[in-house]
Amino acid sequence: MGMAGGFGSVTELVNLCRSGAAGQIELMAKFIGKAGLAGALRAREWETFAKGYNGPDLRKNACHTKNGGGLQALEER
């Protein structure tokens, strides 16, 4: 996997984050892929996805319900 989650250096990772929304989305997509969460996301298994993405305290901030609700709002547009 290499240094810093597949990046050549921590600086490379930070520069991608600082490059703007597109860079942050790219980083998020890489994390989802490497963490094995793409299947849960595609299947709309919000609790499984949120546990892997947000951690074990997902219920504290209702991450699992916000993810599904956010997608539903986008689909209704």
N, C-alpha and C positions, 0 to 999 in steps of 0.2 A: 504494500500500500504506500510505502514511502513516508517521508516526513509530512507532518501536518495534514493527515487525511488524504494523501495522494498528491499534494502540492509539492513543488520543489523546495519550498521554504515557507516559514510562517509569514514572511514578508509578502510572498506571492498570494497567500490566502487573504491577508489583510488588504492588499491592493485590490483584489477582486471585490471584497466587501465594500470598499470605499469607492468603487467605480460607478456605483449607482444601483438603481433597482434591478437592472438586468443582471448585474454581477451577483447581487444578493439572491435573486431567483435561481441563478445557475448553481450557487453554493447550496441552496436549499434542495434543489433537485439532486445534486451529487450526494448529499447526506441521505435523502430518502432512498436512493438507490443502494448506497453502501450499507445502510441500516436494515435493508430488506423490507422496507415499508411500502414499496410500490404496489404490491398485490393488495394490501389492506386499503390503500387509497383508491385503487381502481374498483374494488369491491364495495367501497363506501362503508367499510367497517371502521367507523369513527373511533370507537373506544380502543381498538387494537392499534390504529394509526396514532392516536393521541398518546397512548402509553409509550410507544416507541419514540415519538417525536418530542413530546413534552415531558416525559418522565412519569414516575409512579404517582406523583401528586396531581395528576391531570384533573381529578374531580374537584380539587380545591378551586380551580379557576374555570371549571366547566368546559375544558378544552374540547372534550369529545362531543359536546352538543353544539359548540360554536362552529366547529369545522363543518358539520352537516348543515347547519343553518345558513352558513355563509355560502355554501355551494347552491343550496336551494334558492337563495335570494338572487344569485347570479343567473341561474337557469330561468328564473321568472322574468328577467328583463327582456 
